[in-house]
Amino acid sequence: MGVGWQRAKHWITSPDPAYVRKKQRRDALIVLAQRYGWEVGYLDEVWWSRVSQPNLHSWSEQDEPLRLQELTTNKDDPDPKALACYGMLSADNGRMHLCFVSGRPVSQVTTDFLEWLCEQVQAQGKGVLVLIWDNASWHVSKQVRTWLRQHNQTVLHEAQNAAKQAYASFRAGCPPRAPGSTGSSRNGSVAKERLSNLLGC
């Protein structure tokens, strides 16, 4: 007996009206990451609870009400009621970064994982992390968006200060101009001007 299957649709699109725009932005970020050697990661999480009932079908005797068992825990039970697992898959090398935490996914746990994740990526010599995730409430909350904005501003400020210090060291190491000279070569002047414009000095 032969068994076969067929895809219902060749391509299933999202009902989100901004799906095409978001997908184009995502693809553009991936291209930039590949060009400059950035880290691209796909993040998601899953969690389990010992007391929450899953959304599954149930059976009962005919003409009898459905009875579900209410799960509870003792007050002195040291084990957590829920366990969450955060993970990021690296698109570059296929490595999986996993972190297990007590409780369900919330904003504070998410920012803690992001901070740990940035340290892991930085240890690999990557300066930029392009993170792709869904619109879970603990991804788009005010606390998480504030953390992302402050983190990016801090990293950018530190990079600008480091670049300014490197430029200052470069200038200090250059020989002084000879009297009546017009400066270095045209290529050197252009490079200096571009660097100055980049650093805002």
N, C-alpha and C positions, 0 to 999 in steps of 0.2 A: 504494500500500500504506500503510495507516494504522499508526502506531506510537503506542502508549500505555504508560503505566506506572501503578503503584498502590503506595502505601506499604504495607509489610508490616504495620506497626502504626500506629495513629493516634498513639500516644504510647509511647515507649520509656523505661522507668524504669531507674534504676541498681539493681544488685543490693545495693548498700550498705543495710543495715537502717536507718541513720540518714539516709538520703537526704532524706526529707521534712523532718526537723528542720533539716538543713543548708541546704536550699533556702529554708525559711522565714526562717532567720537571714540568709541572703544577701539576700533580698528586703527584709527589714527594714532592713538596712544601706544598701541602695540608696535606699530611701525617705528615710531620715535624711540621706543625702548630698544628695539633691535638695532637701530642705527647707532645709538650712543652707549649701548651696553648696560642698560638699566635692568633691574629685576622686575619681572612680570609674574604676578601670583593670583591665583583664583582661590578666594576664601569662602568658607562656609562652615557651619557648625551643626551639631545634632545634640539632642539631650534626651535623657530618660528620667522618668519619675517613678518612685515606688508607690505613690499614692494616687496619681492621676490615671483615670481610665482612658484607654485608647479609643479612638473613634472607629469601632469595628461593628460588623453585623452580629447580632445575637439571636438565639432561638429560645423559645419557651413553649410550654404545653399549650395546646389549643384552648382558647377561651380563658387562659390564665394570664395575669399581668406579668410583665417583664420585671424580673428582680435582679438587681445588680449588687454586688458586694461592695460596701464602702470600706476602702482601705485606709487605715490610720497607723500612726506610729506612736510608740511610747515617748513620754517626755524625757526620759533618761536614755533614750536611744542615741548613741554617739554617731551613728552612720548618717550621712546626709540624705535628705529626702529625694534629691535629684542629683544627677551627674551630667555635666556638659563636656563636649569635646569640640574644641576649635581646631581647624586645620587650614593650611594654605598649601596648595600645590604649585610648585615652581614650574613655569612654562619653559624655562631654560634647560634645566637638568632633570626635571621630573621628581625632584626631591619633595617629600611631604614633611611639613612642619606641624607637629601635633602638640596640643596642650590640653590636659584634662583638668577640670576645675569642679569644685562642689557647687551645686545649685544649677539653676537654669541660666541661659544666656540673658544678660542684662547689660546696660550701658557701661557700668564700671568694669565688669569682667571683660567687655570688648576692648576698652581702652587699655587695660592691663595687658591683654594679649597683643594689641598693636604695638605697645611699647617694647614688649619682649621680642616681637617679630622684627621690628626695626633694628634691634641689637643683633639679631641673628643675621640679617641681611648685610648690615654694616661689617660684621666680622668676615663676611665673604668678599669684602672689597667693593661692594656695590653702594653707590651714593644716592640712588633714587629707587624707590619702590612704587611700581604701578600696581595698584590693588583693584581687582575686579570682584565685585560681590553683588548680592541682590539687595532689595529694598526692605529687609527685615526691620522691624521697629527699633531694635537695638543697634542697627547700622546707621540709621538716619535721625536718631534722636538728637536733641539739642546738645547734650553732654558730649556725644561722640563727635558731632560737627565742630563744636568748640575746641575739643582736643586736637582734631586734625588741623584746624586753622592755626592754633597756637604752635603746634609742633612744626608745621611747615614754615611759619614765620621765624621760629627759633633757628631751624636748620639753615634757612636762607640767610639770616643775619650772621650766623657763625661763618658761613661760606664766604660772604662778602668781606667780613673782617679778615679772614685768612688770606683772601686774595689781595686786599689792600696792604697787608703786612708783607706779602711776597713782592708786591710791586714796589713798596718802600725799600725793601732789601735790595731789589734789583737796581733801583736808582742810586742807592748808597754805594753799590759796588761798581758803578760806571765811572770811568775817568772823567775829570772835569773838562769842560770845553776849552779849547785853545782860544786865546784872544782873537777876536775878529772872525771866528768860525761860525758857520751857519747851522751847526748841529750835525747829527749823524746822517746816514744815508736816507734816501726817500723811503725805502722799505721799512727801516727801523722807525722812522717818524710816524709812518702810517700805522704800524703795529702798536706803537705807544699810544697814539690817538685812539685807536679802537679799544685798547685796554682801559684807557682813562674813561672813555665813554661807558664802557661796561661797568666799571666800578663807581661811576658817578663822581669822579674827582677831576 
